[in-house]
Amino acid sequence: QEILFIKSGKLRVDFYSNEQEYLESRILNQGDVILLSDGGHGFKMLEQSEIIEVKQGPYCGEKDKVRFAPLDEKKVKIN
């Protein structure tokens, strides 16, 4: 679980199921807050951004990450 506060800028967050299936995307702007609690996610910076990230620990670096294949931009569904 993690919470992101968008201090400045604009980005797209892509949401995935636990099976790494792409679900949808959302645009986040300055002042937005998001809780990421299940499944996977990815980001595309649309503008230079500053983000504050708060994670529930402990965090074991690369051991805690699963890398997904890049998302085909033609498949992006923004809701």
NUKOLMAR-7012 format. One record per residue: x, z, y of N, C-alpha, C, CB in turn; residue in three letters. Coordinates in steps of 0.001 Angstrom, whole numbers, plus 500000, padded with zeros to 6 digits. Glycine has a CB too. Example, Ala and Ser with C-alpha at 12.3 -4.5 7.8 and 13.67 -1.06 7.14 Angstrom:
// NUKOLMAR-7012
513190507800494310512300507800495500513200507800496700511308509046495527ALA 512850507080497750513670507140498940512900507870500030514084505725499402SER 
END
This chain:
// NUKOLMAR-7012
500834500000498813500000500000500000500866500000501233499058501198500008GLN 500407499288502252501101499288503529500130498955504649502270498293503514GLU 500476499427505831499705499142507034500627498407507992499125500454507682ILE 500109497353508606500864496601509601500137496677510939501056495122509158LEU 500908496946511977500401496904513354501121495759514049500626498281514116PHE 500361494796514577500947493648515251501175494033516707500030492380515132ILE 502427494331517017502800494780518362502764493620519353504200495419518347LYS 503201492437518916503134491241519755503192490010518860504291491220520804SER 502732488883519391502822487628518670501572487269517898503961487675517745GLY 501759486327516970500653485789516183501209485360514836499949484591516914LYS 500485485695513758500930485313512422499744485062511521501830486389511821LEU 500033484379510431499023484149509400499391485001508197498925482628509013ARG 498405485702507646498630486449506410497833485751505313498209487968506555VAL 498507485482504199497911484820503046497665485872501973498825483669502511ASP 496455485898501422496076486891500418496032486262499033494715487516500761PHE 496531487026498049496582486581496661495979487655495757498040486262496238TYR 495454487214494621494971488156493604496177488771492896494022487446492574SER 495921489748492040497003490346491247497618489341490276496481491556490473ASN 496907488242490021497403487187489133498124486081489919496240486586488327GLU 498434486332491185499142485416492083498331484164492415500461485012491465GLN 496997484272492343496124483170492729495808483299494218494813483161491873GLU 496035482226494979495745482236496408494251482394496639496259480951497075TYR 493870483275497572492463483546497874492049482983499226492200485041497843LEU 492713483426500298492371483007501656493454483474502612490989483564502082GLU 493328483064503872494266483468504917493493483976506125495192482291505317SER 494156484782506920493599485283508183494686485200509253493069486758508032ARG 494262485012510490495183485014511627495157486404512250494800483913512681ILE 496338486958512494496466488251513164497151488044514504497259489265512288LEU 496682488779515510497207488686516874497639490056517360496156488086517828ASN 498281490064518518498716491312519143497573492330519144499211491054520587GLN 497876493557518705496902494639518688496146494782517383495937494442519779GLY 496229493787516503495537493880515220496257494850514283495428492492514568ASP 495476495463513388495997496369512360495400495923511036495649497885512672VAL 496211495919509981495721495517508671496262496467507608496124494058508357ILE 495389496820506650495772497628505492495861496684504299494742498804505227LEU 497019496642503659497228495823502465497293496765501280498533494946502573LEU 496250496743500440496159497769499406496116497234497981494956498591499643SER 495864495943497787495755495421496432496118493946496442494330495636495862ASP 496581493444495331496946492037495243498249491775495967495842491159495815GLY 498483490518496263499718490134496951499426489551498314500506489133496120GLY 500470489369499092500320488801500421501605488104500831499944489888501439HIS 501449487189501754502579486492502347502292486276503818502853485145501630GLY 503331485960504564503174485787506009503799484486506469503796486961506764PHE 503186483889507485503786482777508209503704483132509681503068481403507895LYS 504855483231510337504885483561511757504487482327512558506292484072512185MET 503445482445513362502961481350514190503541481420515595501442481367514251LEU 503990482604515977504696482850517240505723483927516954503708483280518408GLU 506707484047517826507638485160517688506823486446517727508736485143518814GLN 507054487332516759506199488510516603507022489773516392505237488317515434SER 506441490890516808506974492212516493505899492931515683507366493023517803GLU 506304493457514536505367494096513616505905495463513234505134493223512353ILE 505034496462513268505385497798512776504740497940511410504910498944513766ILE 505567498262510406505101498365509025505230499809508563505902497413508091GLU 504145500347508006504150501696507447503788501561505976503147502658508208VAL 504702502008505109504494501890503670504384503268503044505634501094503017LYS 503591503334501982503511504551501202504675504524500218502127504682500467GLN 505544505529500252506779505521499472506605506084498093507835506284500179GLY 507660506139497317508972505604497668508998504084497545510052506221496780PRO 509977503474498210510155502026498188511522501728497598510010501409499617TYR 511558500929496551512802500652495826513359499263496125512574500793494336CYS 513136498766497327513702497477497734513229496327496862515206497541497703GLY 514145495474496467513808494275495693513135494598494357515059493462495442GLU 513339495789493818512690496172492556511175496278492724513256497510492046LYS 510703496503493955509275496644494223508609495324494617509061497661495315ASP 509349494229494647508806492955495108508661491974493953509697492358496196LYS 507625491148494051507447490001493175507369488799494098506158490135492251VAL 508243487836493916508257486644494772507269485612494241509682486037494850ARG 506438485085495145505449484070494810506004482697495172504106484335495543PHE 505469481660494532505806480289494920505253480039496325505230479245493892ALA 505930479234497131505428478944498486504035478312498440506402478009499230PRO 503226478650499425501865478128499528501907476731500123500973479062500384LEU 501231475792499485501085474435500008500202474513501259500467473458498924ASP 500738474105502394500007474218503665498661473490503622500855473663504809GLU 498510472490502778497256471741502664496156472591502016497477470457501849LYS 496526473659501336495554474510500637495142475746501438496127474946499310LYS 495670475906502643495373477090503460493893477089503854496278477126504732VAL 493224478228503605491813478428503971491766479620504917490893478666502693LYS 491583479352506212491561480435507209490126480900507405492178479966508570ILE 489920482197507208488591482807507397488627483768508560488124483539506119ASN 
END
